[in-house]
């Protein structure tokens, strides 16, 4: 008898439940209108009220960020890899201690793999509400967020305090740190020196894949995007491949769970005797083992990212060379 948990678990794009107070920059002008979504796994939200759609994790977390035009996500870092897929809109990613070391623009369908050891932020530079899909390495999403010191200081000026436990307290609501709990310690200058500031050329060539390049490489077989032998060489504890309407449908099985992220078109998903049709923005978790098939159902363009766990540890990833 098949285990009741051994089935396709899907979160429809229209069912995403946002949290508008997920992080320490909730009250900071320019960042106060952003929405955070945790789709698979608990993610890195600092607010316990964040809704989690699928609690189980396949070795990594899937989330999303939604932002209106000119809204930005403040400078931060993680202990594991963070991958963003531009589902909708036009985005500027920037990095470095003060966000001035470099920048790159992502269009809809592009992907960026941001490794550990770098402060990064992003903003919607399009004309409409935009959304990014996110992959965070590790079951616990790398243990939370590491904020640039100025982000914590600015948040305090607007009434938010981050505790050493990683929980947010809002003085505007009359909240204060519990007795015996200290504020999150600031990074020391020595610790800050460990965060690298790579050039724009280095980031684009090693960490950004464009939609049209992935489309060209997906003719017949999936394009290997993030993998040991992929377009973006890395081993962050998961692999990412891209399927398009040009990719031949085939039946296969895997030793790891898979997550399917639809960016364009409609797709038929089969796993054993289960079948579903996925639309843009839908996210599906497929169990390991069992026969499955992923097939585009449209005659026009279609895009789908497939995330598959690996046996690689979800720790520090691709390291920038010295003086980058």
N, C-alpha and C positions, 0 to 999 in steps of 0.2 A: 504494500500500500504506500502510495506516495505521501511524504511528509507535507502537511498543509502549508509549511513555510517554503516548500520547493515549488515556487511558481513565479511568474513575472510580477514584479511590483512596480507600478507606474504612477508617477505624479504628473498630472496634466499641467501644462503651463498656466491655464486659467485658474488652477487650484492653488497656486503658490500663495502662501500666507507670509506677508512681510513683517519685519520688526523695524520700527523707525527709531528705536533707542538702543541699538545693539552695541555701540562702541563709545569710547570715551569722547569722541569729537561730535557727539549728538547735538550739542548746543552751539558748536562753533560755527559762526557765519561762513557760508560757502560749503559746509558739509552737513548742515542740519536737515536737509531734505532727502538724504539718501535712504534707501531701503535695503535691508539685508534679508536673505532667504537661506534657510538651511534645509536642503532637500534630502540628502542622505548623510547620516551621521550628525553629531552635535555641532560640528564646525568650531568656530573660535569666538562666537558671540560672548560678550561680557555681561549680557543681560539674561538672567534665568527665565525671563518671560518669552524668549525666542522660541517660536514654534518649530519643532523638528518633524518633518514629514515621514521619513523612514529612519528609525533609530539604528538599525543594524548597519555596520560598515564593512565593506569588502577589502579593507586595508588602506582606504583613503576616504576622503569626504568630498561630497558634491554640494556646492552652494551656488548662490547667485547674488549679484549686486544690481539694483535698479536705481537710476539717478536721472533727474531732469537736467536740461541743459545748464551748463556752467557749474554744476555740483561736482565736488571733488571728494576723493577718499584720501585721508591724511597719510603722511609718511609713516610706514611701519615695516616690520620684517617678520619672518617666521623661521622656525627651526627645521622645517621641511620645505619641499618644493611647493610653489604656488603657480598654477596654470590658469590663464584666463582665455576664454573664447568669446569673441564679440558676437553676441546673438543678434543684437539690434543697435544701430547707432554708430557714431564715430567717436573714438576715444584717444585721449593723449595719456600715455604712460611716462612718468618721469621718475628719476631716482637720484640717490646720493644723500648725504647728510642733511642738506637743505633743499634737495630736489632739483639741483642745478647741474648735476654731473652729465646728464644727457636726457633725451626724450625720444619717443617713437610714436607714430600715429597708427592706430589699428582701425581698419574698416570692417564692416560686417563680414563675418566668416573667417577673419584672421585669428591666429592663436599666438600667445606669448607664454614661454616657460621661464618663470623667474626663480632662480635658485636661491639657496640660503646665503646669508652674509651680505645682504644689500637692502638698504631702505628703498621702498618704492611707494608710489602713490599714483592715482589716476583720476581723470576727470572726463565728463561727457562734454565734448566740444561740438556735438551735433545740434540740430534744431529741434529735436523731439526727445521725449523720454527714451532712454537707452537702457540696455541690459547686457550684463556680462555673466556667462556661466563660469564657475570656478571649480578647480580640483585642488584639494590640499592633501599632501602626503601624510600617511599615518592614520591609524584608527582614532587617535586622540587629536588629530589635526596639528601635531607638532607641539602641543603644550601651550597654545595660546599665541597672543600677539606681542611683539616687542615694538613699542612706540618710540619714535624719535623724541628726545627730551622736550623740545619746544611744543610738541603736540600735547603732552601731559600738562605743561605749564599753561598753555592757552585754554585747555579744557577746564582747569581749575578756576581760571578767571571767569568762566561762564557757568560755574556751579557744579561741575562734575569732578568727583574724586575716584580714582581707581585704587582699590585696596590691593595689598600684597597677595590676597587670595585670588585676584583676577576679577573680582566683582565690582560693579559700578555703584556709586552712591550719589544721589542727586540732592544737593542742598536746597534747590528750588522747591523740592517736595518735602523739605524738613528732614531729610535723611542725613546721617553722619556716620562716620566710621564706628563700628562697635568697639567696646572696650577691649583692649588687648590686640586690636588689629591695626597694623600700620599701613600707611600709603605705599603704593608700589614704588620701590626704590628707583631712582633715576640711574641711567647708565653713566658710568664714570668715563672720563676722557680716555683712559686706557682701553676700556671696553669699546668705546666709540671708534677707536683707531682700527679695530678688527673688521669694521664694515667697509667693504671696498666700494670704489666709485668708478666703474668701468666706462669706457667711451661708448658713444652711440653706435659707432660702426661695429664694435665687438658684440654688443647686445643684439643688434639687428641680425648679424651674420650667424650667431650661434643660438639665439633664443626666440626668434620670430619666424613664423611660417605664414605665407600669404595664401589666401583662398585659391587664387588662380593657379599657383604652383601645386597645391595639394590636389586640385581638380585634375590637372594634367597628369599627375602621378597615380591617380586612382583608376585609370583605364584598365579594366579587366580585374585587377586585384586591388585591395585596399592600400592606400598610401601610408607607409610607416612614418608617423610624424615625430613622436617622442619615443625613442627606443635606443638600445645600444648601437643599432645599425640604422637609425632613422634619420629624417631630415634634421632634427634637433637631437644630437647625441647626448643621452643622459640615462641614468638609472635611478629614478626617484622613488622606486617601489611600485611603479605602475607604468604601463605603456599606453600610448594614445595613437590610434590609427584613424584615417579618414576614409569614408565610403561616399560615393556619389552615384548618380544615375548611370554612370559609365562602368560601375563596378559590377562584375558578374555575381549573381546570387549563388550561394553554395550552402550546403548543409554541413555543419561541423560541430565539434564538442570541445570544451575547454576544461583545464584543471583549476581554473580560477573563476570567481564571479566576474561578470561584466556589467558595465553601465553604458547605456546608449543615450546619447545627447543629440537630438534632432535640431538642426539649424535651418534646414530648408526642405520644402517638399513634404510628401507623405510616405511613410514606410510601413511595410507589413513585417511584424515580428512574430516568429514562431519559436516556441520552446516546448518540446514534447507534444502534448495535445492542447497547449494553450496558444492562442493567436490574438494579436492586437494590432491596431492601426495607430501609428504615432504621427503627430503633427508637429510643426515647428515649436520649439520650446519645451516639448515633453521630455521627461527623463524616465528611463526604465532600468531597473536592476534585475539582471538575469542570474539565476543560481549557477554554480559550477556544475560541470557534468551535464549530461542530457544533450540530446541533439537540438540544435537551433538553426534558424535561417533568418537572415536580414535582407530584405529586398525592397527597392524603391518601387512605388506604385504609380508614379507619375511619368509622363512622357517628356516633361521639361526638366529643368535643373533640380537636383535634390542633394542635400548634404547631411551627413551624420557622422559624429565623432564616437568612436568606440574606445572605452577605457577598460583596460584589463590589468588586474593585479599581477605582480611578479614576486619572485622569491627574494628580490633585492631589499635590503633594509631601507626604511623610509627615514633616513637621516640626512646629513649634509650631502648636497648634490654637486653638480658641475662647479668646479672652483675656477674663479677668474685668475689668469696668470698675474704675476707681480707687475706693478706699474701699469695696470690696465686702465 
